[in-house]
Amino acid sequence: MGRARPGERGPQSPVPAEPPAPPPRRGRTLALLGALFAAAAAAAAARALARHSEAQAAARQDSALKALGTEGLFLFSSLDTDQDMYISPEEFKPIAEKLTGSTPSASYEEEELPLDPSEETLTIEARFQPLLPESMTKSKDGFLGVSRLALSGLRNWTSAASPSAVFAARHFRPFLPPRGHVELGEPWWIIPSELSVFTGYLSNNRFYPPPPKGKEVIIHRLLSMFHPRPFVKTRFAPQGAVACLTAVGDFYYTVMFRIHAEFQLSEPPDFPFWFSPAQFTGHIILSKDATHVRDFRLFVPNHRSLNVDMEWLYGASESSSMEVDIGYIPQMELEATGPSVPSVILDEDGNMIDSRLPSGEPLQFVFEEIKWQQELSWEEAARRLEVAMYPFKKVTYLPFTEAFDQAKAKNKLVHSILLWGALDDQNCHCSGRTLRETVLESSPILALLNESFISTWSLVKELEDLQNNQENPTHKKLAGLHLEKYSFPVEMMICLPNGTVVHHINANYFLDITSVKPQDIENNVFGFSSTFEDPSTATYMQFLKEGLRRGLPLLQP
């Protein structure tokens, strides 16, 4: 378009239109009311649909209960993993495999851990001695009415499922430290724990473990050498696997690890039976690129008198009665027969040669000596892994008699916990779990215990053995003073260095009074302090301070 010459008027700009008049207020109000009515109608429809769905689910549940009975519904629910009241072919597969005796041609483990002929392999052997029935504290034959059927899965487990298995060296790559994580003794998680006191626990009503994923696969396959149904993630916290470096060389690492896992010993139609070893610990020496494994060992520690927790249901629902016992398993161990070696041997030209001598004997490989630049003791590494799993162990808990020796030397009171199962592993029972996951790991309690007490925890059975030992009268007396005050399942005590108990509280009572509001507690002996908001921490703090008030004047000057 050309410009307008002087004297000419160009096209006039259009005059802006007047803005539209706002709609009447009445119209806006009606529109708003309409939107509100629509939203209310949608919400009502959603609630109606939810009620209808709940009613349908309840109806299907009632129908299933009438058709199957209580135990039948329990079995059905254990297979119906997505809880849609239908059994899919995938959900039915465990029953089909059990009834037919067949297994799929390729399992997820085989798909995840294939062997490559060009890589190094090693043989792992399983050594297994079954649980000693006489070590069970409550459930021997005829005691408490425990039927042989309830313990059938345990009694039938007399040997390892796979006495030996071949692994590729690279299968152990998950044991390598994360990139840049090369500090001796600094823990990292191979499999993180997903549970806490706030998340609750996983269901007891399960028979078959979920398919392992990622780093879980190697641990699942290793534990499957003991029994075909290992659960890599336990029902109770702390779950998972934690590790740290104990030695570093130019080309190799030594890694110490601790694994919490459990086994399901029953299959339908029996009720679930959970077998939870105290822990699996061990070490692996492997190259930094995971192409060679020099040594591997995994085992359940057997130095304590009890090292396994067992729990089994007596009913057809999650809320059914559960029996609990603990016992001792002498040996549960995996160990490499030797370093990993090549599956095939190549000559200088890359041609495959026979891996056996003319005599038929396999070739002997000579391995270079590993020179370590840094090393950490097994005891210190184990302590650090323990603290990673159990923060309450930031306080040192000494062995029973050693604690009283230290108390005498330092003229301090003893904070002692006496319980049925171990406090710092997975054969601990409910009350002990609650204590270690709450008050015992709280910062105020940790600070007071470290400052003012010598701490220890003990198994009841170990103190009973100590009390029956006539060789050391002092230890016999210490054990007797403790056992006099003990009530099942856990007793917390404050003691003088000579063993006299000046104050004590039972865990069940402690949990009872901390489960209600402070104003509901009439007895103020273990009252709540205004300093702490958490009633459990406040009450345990009061317990410790009351012990100090009673015990300090009695200490020898």
Order of alpha helices (4+ residues) and beta strands (2+ residues): alpha-alpha-alpha-beta-alpha-beta-beta-alpha-beta-beta-beta-beta-beta-beta-beta-beta-beta-beta-beta-beta-beta-beta-alpha-beta-alpha-beta-alpha-alpha-beta-alpha-alpha-beta-beta-alpha-alpha
